[in-house]
Amino acid sequence: MAQRCDPQMAVAPLFIPANRPGLFEKASKSGTEAIIIDLEDAVAPSAKEEARRRLVEVALPSVTRIVRVNAIGTPWHADDVAALSGLDIDAVMLPKCESAEDVAFLAGKLGRAVQIIALIETAVGIVNAAAVAASPDVSRLAFGSIDFCADIGCATGWDSLLHARSAIVLASRLGSVAAPIDGVTLGLHDTVRAQQDARRAAQLGFSGKMCIHPSQVAAVQAGFAPRDEEVAWARRVVGSKDSGVASIDGMMVDPPVIRRAEQILAQARSIAAR
């Protein structure tokens, strides 16, 4: 079972509806680094109050705890935030985040130091992603890919979402926050697709991907893990640092290549330590 860790390190956080607390412990044993207890899309409007009440009453498992509240401006947002005041959680996920002002508003209402993960899922959010990431209260961005598609009327394929994904990665780098979390794969049991999507997200610069079913967790983690051949290449590159070697496997070796190799090895060590 995963233990509590920095939410910025979560590779495959798993969504769990807040009105189904019986699933919390089961989810914590899925291999995920964090659970996202959802008060928003996974809970029908008629069940919002019950979900909030059950979240406050239930004993949470010993795993990293993220709560996704309802968006600012909805009838449920204020009550969601108020319910978190005495709750032992590690981060709050803010959906439909469109500005640094949204983040500051939530931080002010929370009234305590807790990490905020800004969920970017609208056209306005993409345009303002760099400003959101630069907010001192944001620890990480996440991409709400399905809501974004609905907002702009595009398909859910990789080609149509490449610009938005790249914008979120660049915004995270400019804001000096942790690399972002990618959106979900809708096929609940399609672990091959989940791993492929995770691999593509990793290649773009994401460091995690949200999951909607326990079966996706291991697949997503595998997609973000460096492959054996990548680790072997990185070791050769780093080992050549002081030897004056100009190329390895026909590829030029210079300082940026060495830095990339060092990143791969650091990622492999981080995964091995989990």
Phi, psi and omega per residue, in radians:
M1 nan 2.369 3.130
A2 -1.172 2.549 3.064
Q3 -1.773 2.974 -3.131
R4 -1.196 2.370 -3.113
C5 -2.505 3.105 3.089
D6 -1.149 2.179 3.125
P7 -0.991 -0.388 3.113
Q8 -1.191 -0.262 -3.107
M9 -1.701 -0.073 -3.081
A10 -1.212 2.165 -3.134
V11 -1.616 -0.686 -3.045
A12 -2.313 1.103 3.125
P13 -1.126 2.443 -2.991
L14 -1.960 2.180 3.096
F15 -1.264 2.389 3.041
I16 -2.381 2.238 3.093
P17 -1.082 2.355 -3.099
A18 -1.141 -0.413 -3.129
N19 -1.529 0.207 3.071
R20 -2.232 1.117 -3.073
P21 -1.094 -0.332 3.076
G22 -1.113 -0.316 3.131
L23 -1.571 -0.214 -3.042
F24 -1.027 -0.897 -3.095
E25 -1.142 -0.722 3.110
K26 -1.055 -0.740 3.138
A27 -1.109 -0.657 -3.102
S28 -1.162 -0.325 -3.138
K29 -1.707 0.164 -3.099
S30 -1.410 -0.177 -3.044
G31 1.748 -0.084 3.117
T32 -1.175 2.700 3.061
E33 -1.505 -0.317 -3.086
A34 -2.752 2.594 2.980
I35 -1.886 2.482 3.045
I36 -1.859 1.820 3.142
I37 -1.413 2.017 -2.907
D38 -1.751 2.096 3.011
L39 -1.724 -0.083 -3.011
E40 -1.715 -1.880 -2.936
D41 -1.114 -0.500 -3.096
A42 -1.358 -0.074 -3.094
V43 -2.122 2.171 3.133
A44 -1.148 2.659 3.136
P45 -0.924 -0.655 -3.114
S46 -1.232 -0.266 -3.094
A47 -1.885 0.074 -3.066
K48 -1.050 -0.828 -3.087
E49 -1.115 -0.752 3.120
E50 -1.107 -0.729 3.141
A51 -1.055 -0.766 3.131
R52 -1.105 -0.750 -3.128
R53 -1.134 -0.760 -3.099
R54 -1.200 -0.606 3.093
L55 -1.061 -0.747 -3.111
V56 -1.221 -0.580 -3.029
E57 -1.481 -0.507 -3.000
V58 -1.410 2.645 3.027
A59 -1.411 2.122 -3.091
L60 -1.416 2.518 3.141
P61 -1.207 2.830 -3.107
S62 -1.465 1.279 3.108
V63 -2.538 2.798 3.126
T64 -1.011 2.295 -2.968
R65 -2.055 2.037 3.060
I66 -2.034 2.369 3.076
V67 -2.013 2.196 3.017
R68 -1.632 2.010 3.104
V69 -1.502 2.987 3.008
N70 -1.325 2.748 -3.012
A71 -1.180 2.678 3.027
I72 -1.014 2.365 -3.135
G73 1.675 -0.205 3.065
T74 -1.483 2.820 -3.126
P75 -1.180 -0.196 -3.023
W76 -1.856 -0.196 -2.991
H77 -1.051 -0.872 -3.060
A78 -1.067 -0.750 3.141
D79 -1.193 -0.630 3.076
D80 -1.020 -0.883 -3.084
V81 -1.127 -0.715 3.119
A82 -1.072 -0.626 -3.118
A83 -1.189 -0.360 -3.099
L84 -1.441 -0.133 -2.978
S85 -1.011 -0.671 -3.126
G86 -1.906 0.261 -3.049
L87 -1.644 2.363 -3.136
D88 -1.485 1.569 -3.122
I89 -2.190 2.896 -3.081
D90 -1.804 -0.414 -3.122
A91 -2.829 2.750 3.029
V92 -2.061 2.325 3.080
M93 -1.774 2.184 -3.112
L94 -1.817 1.897 3.137
P95 -1.335 2.819 3.112
K96 0.911 0.604 3.134
C97 -1.267 2.217 -3.055
E98 -2.199 -0.070 -3.105
S99 -2.826 2.839 3.031
A100 -1.117 -0.490 3.110
E101 -1.149 -0.617 3.066
D102 -1.052 -0.763 -3.134
V103 -1.135 -0.793 -3.137
A104 -1.093 -0.655 3.115
F105 -1.081 -0.836 3.127
L106 -1.105 -0.783 -3.131
A107 -1.028 -0.700 3.128
G108 -1.151 -0.657 -3.139
K109 -1.283 -0.550 3.137
L110 -1.140 -0.673 3.067
G111 1.211 0.275 3.101
R112 -2.743 2.878 -3.121
A113 -1.369 1.973 3.060
V114 -2.598 2.459 -3.108
Q115 -1.124 2.501 3.079
I116 -2.050 2.194 3.045
I117 -1.800 2.025 -3.085
A118 -1.542 2.068 -3.128
L119 -1.600 1.956 -3.104
I120 -1.634 2.043 -3.053
E121 -2.602 0.394 3.052
T122 -2.409 2.891 3.101
A123 -1.069 -0.728 3.122
V124 -1.104 -0.695 3.114
G125 -1.080 -0.701 3.107
I126 -1.114 -0.791 -3.134
V127 -1.058 -0.626 -3.079
N128 -1.763 0.225 -3.033
A129 -1.040 -0.673 -3.127
A130 -1.140 -0.697 3.109
A131 -1.174 -0.649 3.098
V132 -1.116 -0.804 -3.120
A133 -1.120 -0.509 -3.132
A134 -1.366 -0.159 3.126
S135 -1.099 2.335 -3.116
P136 -1.139 -0.258 -3.118
D137 -1.634 -0.091 -3.117
V138 -1.644 2.306 3.082
S139 -1.798 -0.358 -3.054
R140 -2.933 2.623 2.990
L141 -1.773 2.694 3.017
A142 -2.388 2.687 -3.071
F143 -1.876 2.030 3.022
G144 -1.549 1.386 -2.952
S145 -1.127 -0.675 -3.082
I146 -1.218 -0.778 3.084
D147 -1.107 -0.630 3.125
F148 -1.107 -0.752 3.104
C149 -1.028 -0.744 3.130
A150 -1.152 -0.602 -3.103
D151 -1.184 -0.735 -3.073
I152 -1.807 -0.092 3.087
G153 1.336 0.605 -3.133
C154 -1.909 2.946 3.100
A155 -1.304 2.884 -3.093
T156 -1.579 0.077 -3.109
G157 -1.233 2.900 -3.076
W158 -1.143 -0.664 -3.108
D159 -1.081 -0.751 -3.073
S160 -1.268 -0.350 -3.091
L161 -1.892 0.087 -3.075
L162 -1.082 -0.768 -3.118
H163 -1.095 -0.804 -3.112
A164 -1.092 -0.773 3.126
R165 -1.078 -0.804 -3.131
S166 -1.089 -0.674 3.131
A167 -1.086 -0.671 -3.132
I168 -1.221 -0.687 3.098
V169 -1.123 -0.809 3.139
L170 -1.118 -0.709 3.122
A171 -1.083 -0.687 3.127
S172 -1.109 -0.726 3.130
R173 -1.156 -0.741 3.139
L174 -1.147 -0.576 3.132
G175 -1.505 -0.029 3.141
S176 0.978 0.661 3.036
V177 -1.843 3.003 3.135
A178 -1.023 2.622 3.085
A179 -0.993 2.540 -2.931
P180 -1.342 2.987 3.093
I181 -1.816 2.299 -3.137
D182 -1.433 2.885 3.130
G183 -1.290 -3.118 -2.973
V184 -1.497 2.778 2.907
T185 -1.716 2.170 -2.972
L186 -1.281 -0.454 3.132
G187 -1.214 1.853 -3.001
L188 -1.011 -0.695 -3.047
H189 -1.959 0.153 -3.129
D190 -1.515 1.394 -3.071
T191 -1.231 -0.494 3.098
V192 -1.121 -0.805 3.126
R193 -1.135 -0.708 -3.140
A194 -1.067 -0.719 3.130
Q195 -1.203 -0.716 3.108
Q196 -1.094 -0.756 3.122
D197 -1.105 -0.699 3.118
A198 -1.129 -0.711 3.117
R199 -1.075 -0.766 3.111
R200 -1.107 -0.738 3.123
A201 -1.088 -0.716 3.113
A202 -1.087 -0.700 3.140
Q203 -1.134 -0.484 3.113
L204 -1.407 -0.351 -3.139
G205 2.063 0.093 3.012
F206 -1.294 2.747 3.101
S207 -2.115 0.112 3.103
G208 -2.887 2.972 -3.127
K209 -2.621 2.274 -3.134
M210 -1.245 2.508 -3.116
C211 -2.034 2.607 3.120
I212 -2.073 0.063 3.078
H213 -2.642 2.488 -3.129
P214 -0.972 -0.524 -3.122
S215 -1.162 -0.326 -3.122
Q216 -1.433 -0.336 -2.977
V217 -1.042 -0.962 -3.099
A218 -1.105 -0.625 3.141
A219 -1.145 -0.740 3.125
V220 -1.157 -0.753 3.112
Q221 -1.066 -0.694 3.111
A222 -1.146 -0.627 3.134
G223 -1.157 -0.536 -3.141
F224 -1.568 -0.235 -3.141
A225 -1.311 2.356 3.063
P226 -1.046 2.447 3.106
R227 -1.275 2.775 -3.102
D228 -0.991 -0.713 -3.112
E229 -1.192 -0.559 3.091
E230 -1.187 -0.723 3.119
V231 -1.136 -0.748 3.139
A232 -1.083 -0.752 3.101
W233 -1.078 -0.788 -3.106
A234 -1.075 -0.680 3.116
R235 -1.122 -0.685 3.126
R236 -1.169 -0.707 -3.130
V237 -1.137 -0.834 -3.133
V238 -1.132 -0.654 3.121
G239 -1.166 -0.376 -3.130
S240 -1.538 -0.027 -2.990
K241 -0.912 -0.756 -3.036
D242 -1.814 0.156 -3.069
S243 -1.718 -0.157 -3.135
G244 1.401 0.164 3.128
V245 -1.165 2.325 -3.076
A246 -1.668 -0.302 -3.129
S247 -2.665 2.640 3.055
I248 -2.397 2.263 -3.111
D249 0.949 0.597 3.123
G250 1.371 0.129 3.137
M251 -1.916 2.358 3.097
M252 -1.059 2.427 3.068
V253 -1.967 2.002 3.063
D254 -2.408 3.109 -3.036
P255 -0.931 -0.734 3.121
P256 -1.123 -0.635 3.108
V257 -1.144 -0.704 3.120
I258 -1.135 -0.713 3.110
R259 -1.085 -0.702 3.117
R260 -1.130 -0.715 3.112
A261 -1.092 -0.705 3.119
E262 -1.131 -0.625 3.087
Q263 -1.126 -0.721 3.126
I264 -1.085 -0.769 -3.136
L265 -1.169 -0.666 3.102
A266 -1.124 -0.689 3.113
Q267 -1.142 -0.717 3.126
A268 -1.115 -0.692 3.111
R269 -1.156 -0.673 3.138
S270 -1.113 -0.726 3.132
I271 -1.177 -0.703 -3.140
A272 -1.141 -0.489 -3.101
A273 -1.447 -0.200 -3.097
R274 -1.198 nan nan
